[in-house]
């Protein structure tokens, strides 16, 4: 591993390169915070993929891409004297110190739950009127539901036992079944949303990240379906011309890979 001095030198090198690119590269000179936004989101998802694939080499590369974006935003802001990378670093340092009084103060905690509850209480003292203010509006619905539930649990609004959450899930499923039978599309959608929200809540009690779980299933399905396509092609067949029974043979083979 690199020493702290080497780490600081590497970061200084990145800052220097960013200065040079902003001054000399036509593409880099043209960028704004708005133009970088969608690229940053894309890089974040690529990092997420690398983490789920447990590809540490890719994780390293994607972290570098994200770090570049952070430096890029700070560089753009510095050009109008709004803030620079030192301001960004100092602000997060001050936030971490103020929100960890059990490390930098005299508060005593005994477990992770108390740390999270104290974190949310401190944010309210900092001027936020709702614990849900920190949940970005543009988050995908699944991720937003996870964050909402984490936030409210942090201030004690939560079930006590997983069994209670599972009972609530069963209740929501029964309500969905009623609306499906009634063929009321609007109410079906509402109840389906309640089922998903309850499933996400139950996952939290099982210490399962539902976003990760679903993405792993997506990856598994893609792998198996592509195997099905490959085997059908080797047989000179098109999937649309195969029966479900024929396709199921290859699907079961894919499960063993």
Secondary structure, DSSP 8 states (H G I E B T S, - for coil): ---HHHHHHHHHHHHHHHHHHHHH-HHHHH--HHHHHHHHHHHHHHHHHHHHTT-HHHHHHHHHHHHHHHHHHHHHHHTTTS--HHHHHHHHHHHHHHT-HHHHSS----SHHHHHHHHHHHHHHTT-S-GGGGS-TTS-HHHHHHHHHHHHHTTT-S-SSHHHHHHHHHHHHHHHHHHHHHT-HHHHHHHHHHHHHHHHHHHHHTT--HHHHHHHHHHHHHHHHHHHHHHHHHTT--GGGS-HHHHHHHHHHHHT-
